Amino acid sequence: MIRCRARLVSSRHATRKHSKPIILKREKILIRPYRIGLFYNAIPFQYWKDEVEQWAKEKYPEQWAQLEKLERTEYEEGPKFEGISNEFLV
């Protein structure tokens, strides 16, 4: 993935043809295994989990390989990676 930062040309130039956003810098977005695992755990049905797994293996093979090392526990809505959660204790 590539994210682009853009800015608008100042208002005094807004009437000119250069009023479109200008790309200042391109940077790669780092996808961490935790985010893919969190997404996988949030998906409710086994069919969809299989689709997420296939997508992750194709798009982010290194991150998925790290996730495969984690233990998965079977729940009613399908397997979930252990140790990946978005819950906070207050």
C-alpha atoms as an extended CHARMM CRD file, in Angstrom:
* protein
*
        90  EXT
         1         1  MET       CA              0.0000000000        0.0000000000        0.0000000000  PROA      1               0.0000000000
         2         2  ILE       CA              1.1450000000        3.5050000000       -0.6610000000  PROA      2               0.0000000000
         3         3  ARG       CA             -0.2270000000        6.5040000000        1.1510000000  PROA      3               0.0000000000
         4         4  CYS       CA              0.1420000000        9.9480000000       -0.3680000000  PROA      4               0.0000000000
         5         5  ARG       CA              0.2150000000       13.2050000000        1.4970000000  PROA      5               0.0000000000
         6         6  ALA       CA             -1.3220000000       16.1100000000       -0.3510000000  PROA      6               0.0000000000
         7         7  ARG       CA             -1.8880000000       19.7960000000        0.1800000000  PROA      7               0.0000000000
         8         8  LEU       CA             -3.9270000000       22.3890000000       -1.6450000000  PROA      8               0.0000000000
         9         9  VAL       CA             -2.2620000000       25.3270000000       -3.2850000000  PROA      9               0.0000000000
        10        10  SER       CA             -2.8610000000       28.5380000000       -1.3260000000  PROA      10              0.0000000000
        11        11  SER       CA             -6.1570000000       30.3960000000       -1.8420000000  PROA      11              0.0000000000
        12        12  ARG       CA             -4.6140000000       33.1470000000       -3.9620000000  PROA      12              0.0000000000
        13        13  HSD       CA             -3.7730000000       30.4830000000       -6.5440000000  PROA      13              0.0000000000
        14        14  ALA       CA             -7.1100000000       28.6540000000       -6.2150000000  PROA      14              0.0000000000
        15        15  THR       CA             -8.4890000000       30.1530000000       -9.4080000000  PROA      15              0.0000000000
        16        16  ARG       CA             -5.5210000000       28.9540000000      -11.4470000000  PROA      16              0.0000000000
        17        17  LYS       CA             -5.3160000000       25.5620000000      -13.0550000000  PROA      17              0.0000000000
        18        18  HSD       CA             -2.8670000000       24.4100000000      -10.3300000000  PROA      18              0.0000000000
        19        19  SER       CA             -5.5190000000       24.2760000000       -7.6010000000  PROA      19              0.0000000000
        20        20  LYS       CA             -5.4660000000       20.4660000000       -7.5330000000  PROA      20              0.0000000000
        21        21  PRO       CA             -3.7980000000       18.6620000000       -4.6190000000  PROA      21              0.0000000000
        22        22  ILE       CA             -0.0420000000       18.2860000000       -5.0270000000  PROA      22              0.0000000000
        23        23  ILE       CA              1.5750000000       15.0390000000       -3.9520000000  PROA      23              0.0000000000
        24        24  LEU       CA              4.3680000000       15.9160000000       -1.5490000000  PROA      24              0.0000000000
        25        25  LYS       CA              5.6490000000       12.5280000000       -0.4730000000  PROA      25              0.0000000000
        26        26  ARG       CA              4.8510000000        8.8520000000       -0.9210000000  PROA      26              0.0000000000
        27        27  GLU       CA              5.3760000000        6.4800000000        1.9260000000  PROA      27              0.0000000000
        28        28  LYS       CA              4.7380000000        2.7820000000        2.3930000000  PROA      28              0.0000000000
        29        29  ILE       CA              2.2210000000        1.7850000000        5.0400000000  PROA      29              0.0000000000
        30        30  LEU       CA              3.5300000000       -0.9030000000        7.3510000000  PROA      30              0.0000000000
        31        31  ILE       CA              0.9770000000       -3.6470000000        7.9550000000  PROA      31              0.0000000000
        32        32  ARG       CA              1.7520000000       -5.5510000000       11.1250000000  PROA      32              0.0000000000
        33        33  PRO       CA              0.7210000000       -9.1470000000       11.7630000000  PROA      33              0.0000000000
        34        34  TYR       CA             -1.2430000000       -7.9500000000       14.8060000000  PROA      34              0.0000000000
        35        35  ARG       CA             -3.6260000000       -5.9330000000       12.6030000000  PROA      35              0.0000000000
        36        36  ILE       CA             -4.2550000000       -8.8430000000       10.2390000000  PROA      36              0.0000000000
        37        37  GLY       CA             -4.8000000000      -11.1620000000       13.2210000000  PROA      37              0.0000000000
        38        38  LEU       CA             -7.2090000000       -8.6950000000       14.8050000000  PROA      38              0.0000000000
        39        39  PHE       CA             -9.1570000000       -8.5170000000       11.5490000000  PROA      39              0.0000000000
        40        40  TYR       CA             -9.1680000000      -12.3300000000       11.2660000000  PROA      40              0.0000000000
        41        41  ASN       CA            -10.4320000000      -12.7060000000       14.8390000000  PROA      41              0.0000000000
        42        42  ALA       CA            -13.2200000000      -10.1790000000       14.2440000000  PROA      42              0.0000000000
        43        43  ILE       CA            -14.6410000000      -12.0410000000       11.2230000000  PROA      43              0.0000000000
        44        44  PRO       CA            -17.6410000000      -14.1330000000       12.3880000000  PROA      44              0.0000000000
        45        45  PHE       CA            -17.9170000000      -17.1390000000       10.0340000000  PROA      45              0.0000000000
        46        46  GLN       CA            -15.4410000000      -19.8090000000        8.9780000000  PROA      46              0.0000000000
        47        47  TYR       CA            -16.0250000000      -19.0960000000        5.2740000000  PROA      47              0.0000000000
        48        48  TRP       CA            -15.0820000000      -15.4410000000        5.7320000000  PROA      48              0.0000000000
        49        49  LYS       CA            -12.0990000000      -16.3560000000        7.8990000000  PROA      49              0.0000000000
        50        50  ASP       CA            -10.8990000000      -18.6070000000        5.0600000000  PROA      50              0.0000000000
        51        51  GLU       CA            -11.2580000000      -15.6820000000        2.6510000000  PROA      51              0.0000000000
        52        52  VAL       CA             -9.2480000000      -13.3900000000        4.9620000000  PROA      52              0.0000000000
        53        53  GLU       CA             -6.5730000000      -16.0750000000        5.3030000000  PROA      53              0.0000000000
        54        54  GLN       CA             -6.3100000000      -16.4860000000        1.5280000000  PROA      54              0.0000000000
        55        55  TRP       CA             -6.1460000000      -12.7030000000        1.0290000000  PROA      55              0.0000000000
        56        56  ALA       CA             -3.4610000000      -12.2870000000        3.7030000000  PROA      56              0.0000000000
        57        57  LYS       CA             -1.3510000000      -15.1380000000        2.3060000000  PROA      57              0.0000000000
        58        58  GLU       CA             -1.3840000000      -13.5040000000       -1.1330000000  PROA      58              0.0000000000
        59        59  LYS       CA             -1.0650000000       -9.8560000000       -0.1400000000  PROA      59              0.0000000000
        60        60  TYR       CA              1.0660000000      -10.0660000000        3.0450000000  PROA      60              0.0000000000
        61        61  PRO       CA              2.8350000000      -13.4670000000        3.0680000000  PROA      61              0.0000000000
        62        62  GLU       CA              5.5320000000      -12.4810000000        5.5900000000  PROA      62              0.0000000000
        63        63  GLN       CA              3.0250000000      -11.1580000000        8.1180000000  PROA      63              0.0000000000
        64        64  TRP       CA              0.7640000000      -14.1910000000        7.7040000000  PROA      64              0.0000000000
        65        65  ALA       CA              3.7240000000      -16.5240000000        8.2000000000  PROA      65              0.0000000000
        66        66  GLN       CA              4.3210000000      -14.8680000000       11.5780000000  PROA      66              0.0000000000
        67        67  LEU       CA              0.6480000000      -15.2990000000       12.4990000000  PROA      67              0.0000000000
        68        68  GLU       CA              0.6940000000      -18.9840000000       11.5800000000  PROA      68              0.0000000000
        69        69  LYS       CA              3.1980000000      -19.5450000000       14.3760000000  PROA      69              0.0000000000
        70        70  LEU       CA              0.5450000000      -18.5040000000       16.9150000000  PROA      70              0.0000000000
        71        71  GLU       CA             -1.8650000000      -20.9800000000       18.4480000000  PROA      71              0.0000000000
        72        72  ARG       CA             -5.4930000000      -20.8070000000       17.3420000000  PROA      72              0.0000000000
        73        73  THR       CA             -8.3900000000      -21.7400000000       19.6140000000  PROA      73              0.0000000000
        74        74  GLU       CA            -11.7310000000      -22.9370000000       18.2440000000  PROA      74              0.0000000000
        75        75  TYR       CA            -14.7810000000      -20.8540000000       19.1740000000  PROA      75              0.0000000000
        76        76  GLU       CA            -18.4090000000      -20.9950000000       18.0850000000  PROA      76              0.0000000000
        77        77  GLU       CA            -17.7830000000      -18.4180000000       15.3320000000  PROA      77              0.0000000000
        78        78  GLY       CA            -14.5720000000      -20.1410000000       14.1840000000  PROA      78              0.0000000000
        79        79  PRO       CA            -10.9040000000      -20.2050000000       15.1930000000  PROA      79              0.0000000000
        80        80  LYS       CA             -9.1700000000      -17.1870000000       16.7000000000  PROA      80              0.0000000000
        81        81  PHE       CA             -5.5150000000      -16.3840000000       17.2200000000  PROA      81              0.0000000000
        82        82  GLU       CA             -4.5260000000      -16.4810000000       20.8810000000  PROA      82              0.0000000000
        83        83  GLY       CA             -3.0420000000      -13.3190000000       22.3670000000  PROA      83              0.0000000000
        84        84  ILE       CA             -4.5860000000      -10.9660000000       19.8010000000  PROA      84              0.0000000000
        85        85  SER       CA             -7.4450000000       -8.9740000000       21.2360000000  PROA      85              0.0000000000
        86        86  ASN       CA             -8.8400000000       -5.4730000000       21.1570000000  PROA      86              0.0000000000
        87        87  GLU       CA            -10.3180000000       -5.6940000000       24.6440000000  PROA      87              0.0000000000
        88        88  PHE       CA             -9.1780000000       -3.5150000000       27.5230000000  PROA      88              0.0000000000
        89        89  LEU       CA             -9.7260000000       -4.0950000000       31.2080000000  PROA      89              0.0000000000
        90        90  VAL       CA            -10.7990000000       -0.9860000000       33.0700000000  PROA      90              0.0000000000
